[in-house]
Amino acid sequence: MKRSKLFIMQQAIARILEESKNVKLNYALLKNKKKIDKEIDLWKETVKPEGTFKEYIDALNKLKREMSAKLDNGAPKVDQYGEYVISAENKEKFEADAKVLKEKYAKEIKENEDKMEEYRIFVNEEEWECKIDFYKIKVSEVPDIVLGAYMEILFDLFEE
């Protein structure tokens, strides 16, 4: 199994939980979700910004916040992804200041890009021995709609 399959399993479980009213199935899925989340959180911890790269991220976020468009209440405007929306009048100044930050932290940015590439390789390795002891779900207790749509993705969770 590729490690990336855990991300797909995590998303599939979340989708099923949004719609399922089957208590036994939801219980089993939640137990497995907690195990998957714990494993993925450990991996994410390895690429968490730290040191001087974190300083860069913090400085860039501060700049974005300062240069963002403001709502009526004075709060910074954000888009649907939670990113600050830079105001039209501040766009050129923001780009110039952001460029200065990128130049100042060029080494840290490159190191982080390398770290992220290693992480992508790690997540997408062809073979990985999954050590998660999944809570098994009896196939007979799973609604047909779940089996049809998610059988292959969640195969490791099922037992006869």
N, C-alpha and C positions, 0 to 999 in steps of 0.2 A: 504494500500500500504506500502511496505517496503521502507525505505529511499534508500536502495541500488538500487531500481528501477530507481531512478533519474540518477544514474551513467550509467545505461543501456540505458535510454532514451537519455542522453547526447551523448553517442557513436553512437546510431542509427541516431540521427539528424545529427551528423557530417558526417556519411557515406552518407546519402541522399544528403546533401548539396554538397558533393564532385562531385556527378554525375547529380544532377537535374538541369534542365534548365527552370523549371517552376517558373516564377517570383512570382506568388501569393503564391505558396507553400513555396518557399524559404523565402519569407518575413515572413510568419506565423511561420515557423520553427525557423528563427533567433530571432523573438520576444520571443518565448518559450525558446530557447537556452539561451538567456540572463537571463531570470528568473531562469532557472535551475542552470546556472553557478553561479549566485549570491548566491543562497541557498547553493550550494556545497562549495563555497568559504568560507562562514560563518562557515560551519562544519570543513573545513580544518584548519581554523584559530585556532580552539581549540586544534589541535595537532601539531601546528607549534613548532619547537624546540625553547626553550627559556632558559634563565638563564645559569646555569652551564652545562646543557646538550648541549646547543648551543656551549659553550666553547669546549666541547668534540668533537662535530661535526666539528667545525672549525679547531681544532688541528689535527683531523684525516684527514681532507681534505688537510691541509697544508702538512702533512706527505706524503700523497698519491701523491701530486703534486711534492714534492721534490724527491720522490723515483720512479717517473714514468719514463717510457721510453721516449725519446725525439725524436721529428721529426727533419728533416734536418735543419729547421729554429730555433731549440732550444725550441720550444713550447712543452708542455707535450702531450704525445699521449693519446687519449681517444678512448674507444670502441663505438659501435653503440648506446649504452645507455647513453653516456656522462660520463662514469666512467673512471677514470685514469687507464692506463695499467701500472702495476708495472714492471720495468725492471727485467730481470732474475738475473742480478748481485746484485740487491738491495732486492730481494725477502725475504731472511732470515732476514736481518736487519729490513726490513719493518714489518715483522710478529712479531719480538721481540719488536720493538718500539710500534706497535699497541697493543700488549698484555699489555705493561706497561700502555698505555693510558686506556685500558679497566679496568685494576685493579684500577687505580687512580679514574676513574669515574664510578665505579661499581654501586654505589647507584643511580646515575643519570640515568644510562642505565636501571636499573631495574624499576625505577619510570616511565621512558618513555615507556618501554615495557608494564607496567600496564596501562598507559594512552592509548596506542595504542589498547590494548585489550578492554578497555572500549569503545573506538571509534568504533571498529569492532562490538561490541554488539549493540551500538547505531545505527549504519548504518543498521544492519540486524534485528532490532526489527520487529516482525511479523506485528504489526499494528501501523500505524502512520497516523495521520490525516494531509494530505497534505494541506497546506494553500496557495499554489501557485495558483494564479488566471490565469490559462493558457489561452492564446489566442487561441480561438477555430477555427478549420479548418473544413470547410464543406466537408463531405465525397465525395460529388459529384464533388469537385474540386481537388481531390487527384488522381493521376495516379494509375491505377490498380497495377502496379509493386510495388508501395510503400505500398498500402493496403495489398497486399499479403505477402510481406516480413516483414513488420513492424506494421501491424494492432494491434496485441496484445500488443506490447511494447509501442506504442504511443497512445493506445486507449483513454487515458484521454485527448488527444488534439483534438479529433474528435467530430463533432456534425452532426446531420442529416440535 
